[in-house]
């Protein structure tokens, strides 16, 4: 009898760098590691919203 996984929950904890960057290049690297620019964050959020809406539509059809 096959097993079907319907939902998978993944939890991730990201810690910020402990020491502040010493120059502008370090600041850019820290920003990229922390999630990038505001535009990048908006793109990620919009993609997440699209995926959630897709899942909700699928559940409503069942």
PDB file of N, CA, C and O in Angstrom, chain B, residues numbered from 101:
ATOM      1  N   UNK B 101       0.840  -1.172   0.000  1.00  0.00           N
ATOM      2  CA  UNK B 101       0.000   0.000   0.000  1.00  0.00           C
ATOM      3  C   UNK B 101       0.894   1.248   0.000  1.00  0.00           C
ATOM      4  O   UNK B 101       1.677   1.437   0.931  1.00  0.00           O
ATOM      5  N   UNK B 102       0.792   2.085  -1.009  1.00  0.00           N
ATOM      6  CA  UNK B 102       1.645   3.267  -1.078  1.00  0.00           C
ATOM      7  C   UNK B 102       1.233   4.324  -0.055  1.00  0.00           C
ATOM      8  O   UNK B 102       0.071   4.414   0.342  1.00  0.00           O
ATOM      9  N   UNK B 103       2.205   5.108   0.353  1.00  0.00           N
ATOM     10  CA  UNK B 103       1.961   6.204   1.291  1.00  0.00           C
ATOM     11  C   UNK B 103       1.960   7.509   0.510  1.00  0.00           C
ATOM     12  O   UNK B 103       2.857   7.756  -0.297  1.00  0.00           O
ATOM     13  N   UNK B 104       0.968   8.334   0.744  1.00  0.00           N
ATOM     14  CA  UNK B 104       0.872   9.621   0.067  1.00  0.00           C
ATOM     15  C   UNK B 104       1.087  10.736   1.078  1.00  0.00           C
ATOM     16  O   UNK B 104       0.390  10.811   2.089  1.00  0.00           O
ATOM     17  N   UNK B 105       2.060  11.605   0.799  1.00  0.00           N
ATOM     18  CA  UNK B 105       2.322  12.757   1.656  1.00  0.00           C
ATOM     19  C   UNK B 105       1.548  13.925   1.080  1.00  0.00           C
ATOM     20  O   UNK B 105       1.797  14.344  -0.050  1.00  0.00           O
ATOM     21  N   UNK B 106       0.604  14.456   1.857  1.00  0.00           N
ATOM     22  CA  UNK B 106      -0.242  15.539   1.359  1.00  0.00           C
ATOM     23  C   UNK B 106       0.305  16.904   1.739  1.00  0.00           C
ATOM     24  O   UNK B 106       0.129  17.865   0.991  1.00  0.00           O
ATOM     25  N   UNK B 107       0.960  17.009   2.879  1.00  0.00           N
ATOM     26  CA  UNK B 107       1.510  18.282   3.316  1.00  0.00           C
ATOM     27  C   UNK B 107       2.887  18.043   3.923  1.00  0.00           C
ATOM     28  O   UNK B 107       3.128  17.023   4.569  1.00  0.00           O
ATOM     29  N   UNK B 108       3.761  18.972   3.712  1.00  0.00           N
ATOM     30  CA  UNK B 108       5.106  18.893   4.262  1.00  0.00           C
ATOM     31  C   UNK B 108       5.432  20.244   4.862  1.00  0.00           C
ATOM     32  O   UNK B 108       5.401  21.260   4.166  1.00  0.00           O
ATOM     33  N   UNK B 109       5.742  20.265   6.141  1.00  0.00           N
ATOM     34  CA  UNK B 109       6.062  21.524   6.825  1.00  0.00           C
ATOM     35  C   UNK B 109       7.563  21.560   7.080  1.00  0.00           C
ATOM     36  O   UNK B 109       8.123  20.632   7.663  1.00  0.00           O
ATOM     37  N   UNK B 110       8.210  22.631   6.644  1.00  0.00           N
ATOM     38  CA  UNK B 110       9.643  22.807   6.831  1.00  0.00           C
ATOM     39  C   UNK B 110       9.861  24.099   7.595  1.00  0.00           C
ATOM     40  O   UNK B 110       9.343  25.152   7.222  1.00  0.00           O
ATOM     41  N   UNK B 111      10.628  24.010   8.661  1.00  0.00           N
ATOM     42  CA  UNK B 111      10.931  25.190   9.473  1.00  0.00           C
ATOM     43  C   UNK B 111      12.428  25.465   9.370  1.00  0.00           C
ATOM     44  O   UNK B 111      13.249  24.566   9.549  1.00  0.00           O
ATOM     45  N   UNK B 112      12.773  26.721   9.080  1.00  0.00           N
ATOM     46  CA  UNK B 112      14.167  27.109   8.930  1.00  0.00           C
ATOM     47  C   UNK B 112      14.441  28.305   9.826  1.00  0.00           C
ATOM     48  O   UNK B 112      13.651  29.248   9.874  1.00  0.00           O
ATOM     49  N   UNK B 113      15.556  28.265  10.531  1.00  0.00           N
ATOM     50  CA  UNK B 113      15.974  29.379  11.364  1.00  0.00           C
ATOM     51  C   UNK B 113      17.295  29.890  10.812  1.00  0.00           C
ATOM     52  O   UNK B 113      18.260  29.136  10.682  1.00  0.00           O
ATOM     53  N   UNK B 114      17.327  31.179  10.489  1.00  0.00           N
ATOM     54  CA  UNK B 114      18.530  31.786   9.938  1.00  0.00           C
ATOM     55  C   UNK B 114      19.055  32.796  10.940  1.00  0.00           C
ATOM     56  O   UNK B 114      18.325  33.682  11.385  1.00  0.00           O
ATOM     57  N   UNK B 115      20.318  32.659  11.290  1.00  0.00           N
ATOM     58  CA  UNK B 115      20.943  33.592  12.231  1.00  0.00           C
ATOM     59  C   UNK B 115      21.740  34.633  11.472  1.00  0.00           C
ATOM     60  O   UNK B 115      22.438  34.309  10.512  1.00  0.00           O
ATOM     61  N   UNK B 116      21.640  35.879  11.896  1.00  0.00           N
ATOM     62  CA  UNK B 116      22.409  36.959  11.284  1.00  0.00           C
ATOM     63  C   UNK B 116      23.877  36.807  11.667  1.00  0.00           C
ATOM     64  O   UNK B 116      24.208  36.153  12.656  1.00  0.00           O
ATOM     65  N   UNK B 117      24.751  37.419  10.871  1.00  0.00           N
ATOM     66  CA  UNK B 117      26.187  37.378  11.163  1.00  0.00           C
ATOM     67  C   UNK B 117      26.438  38.026  12.513  1.00  0.00           C
ATOM     68  O   UNK B 117      25.804  39.025  12.853  1.00  0.00           O
ATOM     69  N   UNK B 118      27.367  37.457  13.289  1.00  0.00           N
ATOM     70  CA  UNK B 118      27.618  37.957  14.629  1.00  0.00           C
ATOM     71  C   UNK B 118      28.446  39.232  14.630  1.00  0.00           C
ATOM     72  O   UNK B 118      28.272  40.073  15.511  1.00  0.00           O
ATOM     73  N   UNK B 119      29.338  39.393  13.667  1.00  0.00           N
ATOM     74  CA  UNK B 119      30.168  40.599  13.630  1.00  0.00           C
ATOM     75  C   UNK B 119      29.708  41.497  12.486  1.00  0.00           C
ATOM     76  O   UNK B 119      29.400  40.997  11.404  1.00  0.00           O
ATOM     77  N   UNK B 120      29.654  42.814  12.698  1.00  0.00           N
ATOM     78  CA  UNK B 120      29.236  43.724  11.636  1.00  0.00           C
ATOM     79  C   UNK B 120      30.284  43.792  10.533  1.00  0.00           C
ATOM     80  O   UNK B 120      31.469  43.610  10.812  1.00  0.00           O
ATOM     81  N   UNK B 121      29.887  44.048   9.288  1.00  0.00           N
ATOM     82  CA  UNK B 121      30.851  44.137   8.194  1.00  0.00           C
ATOM     83  C   UNK B 121      31.764  45.353   8.382  1.00  0.00           C
ATOM     84  O   UNK B 121      31.360  46.372   8.942  1.00  0.00           O
ATOM     85  N   UNK B 122      33.015  45.220   7.896  1.00  0.00           N
ATOM     86  CA  UNK B 122      33.990  46.289   8.096  1.00  0.00           C
ATOM     87  C   UNK B 122      34.041  47.274   6.935  1.00  0.00           C
ATOM     88  O   UNK B 122      34.625  48.350   7.069  1.00  0.00           O
ATOM     89  N   UNK B 123      33.435  46.925   5.786  1.00  0.00           N
ATOM     90  CA  UNK B 123      33.469  47.835   4.643  1.00  0.00           C
ATOM     91  C   UNK B 123      32.188  47.718   3.827  1.00  0.00           C
ATOM     92  O   UNK B 123      31.288  46.956   4.183  1.00  0.00           O
ATOM     93  N   UNK B 124      32.106  48.467   2.737  1.00  0.00           N
ATOM     94  CA  UNK B 124      30.893  48.475   1.911  1.00  0.00           C
ATOM     95  C   UNK B 124      30.639  47.113   1.274  1.00  0.00           C
ATOM     96  O   UNK B 124      29.488  46.687   1.176  1.00  0.00           O
ATOM     97  N   UNK B 125      31.690  46.423   0.842  1.00  0.00           N
ATOM     98  CA  UNK B 125      31.523  45.099   0.223  1.00  0.00           C
ATOM     99  C   UNK B 125      30.955  44.120   1.242  1.00  0.00           C
ATOM    100  O   UNK B 125      30.124  43.279   0.900  1.00  0.00           O
ATOM    101  N   UNK B 126      31.393  44.224   2.473  1.00  0.00           N
ATOM    102  CA  UNK B 126      30.867  43.366   3.532  1.00  0.00           C
ATOM    103  C   UNK B 126      29.403  43.648   3.790  1.00  0.00           C
ATOM    104  O   UNK B 126      28.628  42.734   4.070  1.00  0.00           O
ATOM    105  N   UNK B 127      29.021  44.917   3.696  1.00  0.00           N
ATOM    106  CA  UNK B 127      27.622  45.290   3.890  1.00  0.00           C
ATOM    107  C   UNK B 127      26.754  44.700   2.786  1.00  0.00           C
ATOM    108  O   UNK B 127      25.646  44.233   3.047  1.00  0.00           O
ATOM    109  N   UNK B 128      27.253  44.720   1.559  1.00  0.00           N
ATOM    110  CA  UNK B 128      26.493  44.139   0.448  1.00  0.00           C
ATOM    111  C   UNK B 128      26.364  42.638   0.612  1.00  0.00           C
ATOM    112  O   UNK B 128      25.305  42.073   0.339  1.00  0.00           O
ATOM    113  N   UNK B 129      27.424  41.988   1.054  1.00  0.00           N
ATOM    114  CA  UNK B 129      27.359  40.545   1.267  1.00  0.00           C
ATOM    115  C   UNK B 129      26.383  40.203   2.373  1.00  0.00           C
ATOM    116  O   UNK B 129      25.644  39.224   2.269  1.00  0.00           O
ATOM    117  N   UNK B 130      26.371  41.012   3.447  1.00  0.00           N
ATOM    118  CA  UNK B 130      25.442  40.761   4.543  1.00  0.00           C
ATOM    119  C   UNK B 130      24.008  40.976   4.087  1.00  0.00           C
ATOM    120  O   UNK B 130      23.118  40.219   4.476  1.00  0.00           O
ATOM    121  N   UNK B 131      23.768  42.003   3.263  1.00  0.00           N
ATOM    122  CA  UNK B 131      22.424  42.261   2.751  1.00  0.00           C
ATOM    123  C   UNK B 131      21.960  41.107   1.884  1.00  0.00           C
ATOM    124  O   UNK B 131      20.810  40.678   1.980  1.00  0.00           O
ATOM    125  N   UNK B 132      22.849  40.599   1.036  1.00  0.00           N
ATOM    126  CA  UNK B 132      22.491  39.468   0.174  1.00  0.00           C
ATOM    127  C   UNK B 132      22.194  38.232   1.017  1.00  0.00           C
ATOM    128  O   UNK B 132      21.263  37.486   0.715  1.00  0.00           O
ATOM    129  N   UNK B 133      22.972  38.013   2.062  1.00  0.00           N
ATOM    130  CA  UNK B 133      22.751  36.861   2.927  1.00  0.00           C
ATOM    131  C   UNK B 133      21.461  37.019   3.727  1.00  0.00           C
ATOM    132  O   UNK B 133      20.821  36.025   4.069  1.00  0.00           O
ATOM    133  N   UNK B 134      21.076  38.255   4.029  1.00  0.00           N
ATOM    134  CA  UNK B 134      19.888  38.496   4.839  1.00  0.00           C
ATOM    135  C   UNK B 134      18.610  38.498   4.012  1.00  0.00           C
ATOM    136  O   UNK B 134      17.529  38.656   4.581  1.00  0.00           O
ATOM    137  N   UNK B 135      18.683  38.333   2.725  1.00  0.00           N
ATOM    138  CA  UNK B 135      17.471  38.276   1.919  1.00  0.00           C
ATOM    139  C   UNK B 135      17.500  39.194   0.723  1.00  0.00           C
ATOM    140  O   UNK B 135      16.543  39.205  -0.051  1.00  0.00           O
ATOM    141  N   UNK B 136      18.548  39.961   0.535  1.00  0.00           N
ATOM    142  CA  UNK B 136      18.676  40.800  -0.645  1.00  0.00           C
ATOM    143  C   UNK B 136      17.964  42.133  -0.499  1.00  0.00           C
ATOM    144  O   UNK B 136      17.667  42.588   0.606  1.00  0.00           O
ATOM    145  N   UNK B 137      17.704  42.736  -1.628  1.00  0.00           N
ATOM    146  CA  UNK B 137      17.091  44.061  -1.658  1.00  0.00           C
ATOM    147  C   UNK B 137      15.589  43.966  -1.460  1.00  0.00           C
ATOM    148  O   UNK B 137      15.017  42.876  -1.429  1.00  0.00           O
ATOM    149  N   UNK B 138      14.966  45.118  -1.328  1.00  0.00           N
ATOM    150  CA  UNK B 138      13.517  45.155  -1.146  1.00  0.00           C
ATOM    151  C   UNK B 138      12.798  44.553  -2.350  1.00  0.00           C
ATOM    152  O   UNK B 138      11.766  43.900  -2.196  1.00  0.00           O
ATOM    153  N   UNK B 139      13.339  44.773  -3.545  1.00  0.00           N
ATOM    154  CA  UNK B 139      12.735  44.216  -4.755  1.00  0.00           C
ATOM    155  C   UNK B 139      12.792  42.691  -4.726  1.00  0.00           C
ATOM    156  O   UNK B 139      11.823  42.025  -5.089  1.00  0.00           O
ATOM    157  N   UNK B 140      13.929  42.136  -4.293  1.00  0.00           N
ATOM    158  CA  UNK B 140      14.048  40.679  -4.186  1.00  0.00           C
ATOM    159  C   UNK B 140      13.033  40.128  -3.194  1.00  0.00           C
ATOM    160  O   UNK B 140      12.407  39.096  -3.439  1.00  0.00           O
ATOM    161  N   UNK B 141      12.878  40.822  -2.075  1.00  0.00           N
ATOM    162  CA  UNK B 141      11.925  40.363  -1.065  1.00  0.00           C
ATOM    163  C   UNK B 141      10.501  40.410  -1.598  1.00  0.00           C
ATOM    164  O   UNK B 141       9.707  39.508  -1.335  1.00  0.00           O
ATOM    165  N   UNK B 142      10.175  41.461  -2.349  1.00  0.00           N
ATOM    166  CA  UNK B 142       8.828  41.570  -2.928  1.00  0.00           C
ATOM    167  C   UNK B 142       8.571  40.437  -3.908  1.00  0.00           C
ATOM    168  O   UNK B 142       7.472  39.884  -3.937  1.00  0.00           O
ATOM    169  N   UNK B 143       9.578  40.082  -4.718  1.00  0.00           N
ATOM    170  CA  UNK B 143       9.426  38.979  -5.663  1.00  0.00           C
ATOM    171  C   UNK B 143       9.199  37.660  -4.940  1.00  0.00           C
ATOM    172  O   UNK B 143       8.364  36.853  -5.349  1.00  0.00           O
ATOM    173  N   UNK B 144       9.942  37.447  -3.870  1.00  0.00           N
ATOM    174  CA  UNK B 144       9.787  36.215  -3.098  1.00  0.00           C
ATOM    175  C   UNK B 144       8.405  36.159  -2.472  1.00  0.00           C
ATOM    176  O   UNK B 144       7.749  35.118  -2.496  1.00  0.00           O
ATOM    177  N   UNK B 145       7.963  37.274  -1.914  1.00  0.00           N
ATOM    178  CA  UNK B 145       6.640  37.311  -1.278  1.00  0.00           C
ATOM    179  C   UNK B 145       5.543  37.059  -2.302  1.00  0.00           C
ATOM    180  O   UNK B 145       4.605  36.309  -2.030  1.00  0.00           O
ATOM    181  N   UNK B 146       5.647  37.676  -3.479  1.00  0.00           N
ATOM    182  CA  UNK B 146       4.608  37.473  -4.496  1.00  0.00           C
ATOM    183  C   UNK B 146       4.579  36.021  -4.966  1.00  0.00           C
ATOM    184  O   UNK B 146       3.504  35.478  -5.220  1.00  0.00           O
ATOM    185  N   UNK B 147       5.738  35.392  -5.083  1.00  0.00           N
ATOM    186  CA  UNK B 147       5.786  33.980  -5.480  1.00  0.00           C
ATOM    187  C   UNK B 147       5.148  33.103  -4.405  1.00  0.00           C
ATOM    188  O   UNK B 147       4.415  32.167  -4.723  1.00  0.00           O
ATOM    189  N   UNK B 148       5.419  33.399  -3.144  1.00  0.00           N
ATOM    190  CA  UNK B 148       4.816  32.638  -2.047  1.00  0.00           C
ATOM    191  C   UNK B 148       3.298  32.790  -2.048  1.00  0.00           C
ATOM    192  O   UNK B 148       2.573  31.816  -1.846  1.00  0.00           O
ATOM    193  N   UNK B 149       2.824  33.999  -2.272  1.00  0.00           N
ATOM    194  CA  UNK B 149       1.382  34.246  -2.308  1.00  0.00           C
ATOM    195  C   UNK B 149       0.748  33.444  -3.443  1.00  0.00           C
ATOM    196  O   UNK B 149      -0.314  32.847  -3.265  1.00  0.00           O
ATOM    197  N   UNK B 150       1.392  33.428  -4.601  1.00  0.00           N
ATOM    198  CA  UNK B 150       0.865  32.661  -5.737  1.00  0.00           C
ATOM    199  C   UNK B 150       0.774  31.176  -5.395  1.00  0.00           C
ATOM    200  O   UNK B 150      -0.220  30.526  -5.718  1.00  0.00           O
ATOM    201  N   UNK B 151       1.802  30.638  -4.744  1.00  0.00           N
ATOM    202  CA  UNK B 151       1.789  29.223  -4.395  1.00  0.00           C
ATOM    203  C   UNK B 151       0.705  28.914  -3.368  1.00  0.00           C
ATOM    204  O   UNK B 151       0.030  27.889  -3.472  1.00  0.00           O
ATOM    205  N   UNK B 152       0.532  29.784  -2.381  1.00  0.00           N
ATOM    206  CA  UNK B 152      -0.504  29.577  -1.376  1.00  0.00           C
ATOM    207  C   UNK B 152      -1.888  29.631  -2.021  1.00  0.00           C
ATOM    208  O   UNK B 152      -2.753  28.808  -1.719  1.00  0.00           O
ATOM    209  N   UNK B 153      -2.092  30.601  -2.907  1.00  0.00           N
ATOM    210  CA  UNK B 153      -3.385  30.699  -3.582  1.00  0.00           C
ATOM    211  C   UNK B 153      -3.653  29.454  -4.426  1.00  0.00           C
ATOM    212  O   UNK B 153      -4.786  28.978  -4.485  1.00  0.00           O
ATOM    213  N   UNK B 154      -2.639  28.936  -5.066  1.00  0.00           N
ATOM    214  CA  UNK B 154      -2.782  27.718  -5.862  1.00  0.00           C
ATOM    215  C   UNK B 154      -3.199  26.540  -4.985  1.00  0.00           C
ATOM    216  O   UNK B 154      -4.079  25.763  -5.355  1.00  0.00           O
ATOM    217  N   UNK B 155      -2.567  26.414  -3.831  1.00  0.00           N
ATOM    218  CA  UNK B 155      -2.902  25.333  -2.902  1.00  0.00           C
ATOM    219  C   UNK B 155      -4.338  25.482  -2.407  1.00  0.00           C
ATOM    220  O   UNK B 155      -5.076  24.500  -2.329  1.00  0.00           O
ATOM    221  N   UNK B 156      -4.730  26.710  -2.075  1.00  0.00           N
ATOM    222  CA  UNK B 156      -6.100  26.942  -1.606  1.00  0.00           C
ATOM    223  C   UNK B 156      -7.122  26.622  -2.689  1.00  0.00           C
ATOM    224  O   UNK B 156      -8.180  26.066  -2.395  1.00  0.00           O
ATOM    225  N   UNK B 157      -6.813  26.974  -3.955  1.00  0.00           N
ATOM    226  CA  UNK B 157      -7.726  26.640  -5.054  1.00  0.00           C
ATOM    227  C   UNK B 157      -7.875  25.134  -5.190  1.00  0.00           C
ATOM    228  O   UNK B 157      -8.981  24.637  -5.400  1.00  0.00           O
ATOM    229  N   UNK B 158      -6.750  24.388  -5.071  1.00  0.00           N
ATOM    230  CA  UNK B 158      -6.796  22.939  -5.180  1.00  0.00           C
ATOM    231  C   UNK B 158      -7.638  22.326  -4.059  1.00  0.00           C
ATOM    232  O   UNK B 158      -8.408  21.394  -4.288  1.00  0.00           O
ATOM    233  N   UNK B 159      -7.482  22.861  -2.848  1.00  0.00           N
ATOM    234  CA  UNK B 159      -8.260  22.342  -1.721  1.00  0.00           C
ATOM    235  C   UNK B 159      -9.740  22.643  -1.880  1.00  0.00           C
ATOM    236  O   UNK B 159     -10.581  21.834  -1.487  1.00  0.00           O
ATOM    237  N   UNK B 160     -10.073  23.799  -2.454  1.00  0.00           N
ATOM    238  CA  UNK B 160     -11.481  24.173  -2.648  1.00  0.00           C
ATOM    239  C   UNK B 160     -12.140  23.277  -3.689  1.00  0.00           C
ATOM    240  O   UNK B 160     -13.344  23.030  -3.618  1.00  0.00           O
ATOM    241  N   UNK B 161     -11.367  22.788  -4.654  1.00  0.00           N
ATOM    242  CA  UNK B 161     -11.919  21.930  -5.711  1.00  0.00           C
ATOM    243  C   UNK B 161     -12.229  20.532  -5.179  1.00  0.00           C
ATOM    244  O   UNK B 161     -13.091  19.849  -5.732  1.00  0.00           O
ATOM    245  N   UNK B 162     -11.563  20.099  -4.144  1.00  0.00           N
ATOM    246  CA  UNK B 162     -11.760  18.730  -3.630  1.00  0.00           C
ATOM    247  C   UNK B 162     -12.993  18.611  -2.807  1.00  0.00           C
ATOM    248  O   UNK B 162     -13.298  17.530  -2.304  1.00  0.00           O
TER     249      UNK B 162
END
